[in-house]
Amino acid sequence: MRALVIRRGHIADFEPLLQLFESVAAERLWIGTEPGFDRDLYRERWLHNLADSNRPLFVACEGERIVGMLAVNEHEAFGPTLGMLVDAPYRGQRVGAALMDACIRWATERGLPAIHLLVFPHNTRARALYQRKGFVEVERFERDVTRDDGQIWDTILMSLHLREDRASL
């Protein structure tokens, strides 16, 4: 792998980000979104993230190619909640770890008390990464996500507490 660069996303990244997102969604394993999603809705969300320093979107690039992304959104119940994905050929090559490091740095610099994420229980590699970065399992939501094929999957809420004085959960 050539040198990996982690940077904030910008508007010109939208189409490559969408292609990456569609590729991971087509695997139907790692993210809640499946093929056939509303592209315009994602465009609106990501453009909002790209324009708002409080809702970052980080990209991992190998040369000009975007091979991973991590976005932080405000979850109604949990607060700052991240979502991440990495292109299949780049998994296991520290892309996710580099994206997580950028996110944790961003959250720490802003004095956030915690950041959160939701992960499927079967995503053991991602869960292991999150645990290495200090995230702990907070709660399991049984039968939380209904898939297009009718399967119903659990999710796990994980949190990383960044300040000792206040825990957000």
Secondary structure, 3 states (H helix, E strand, C coil): CCCEEEEECCHHHHHHHHHHHHHHHHHCCCCCCCCCCCHHHHHHHHHHHHHCCCCCEEEEEECCEEEEEEEEEEECCCEEEEEEEECHHHCCCCHHHHHHHHHHHHHHHCCCCEEEEEECCCCHHHHHHHHHCCCEEEEEEEEEEECCCCCEEEEEEEEEECCCCCCCC
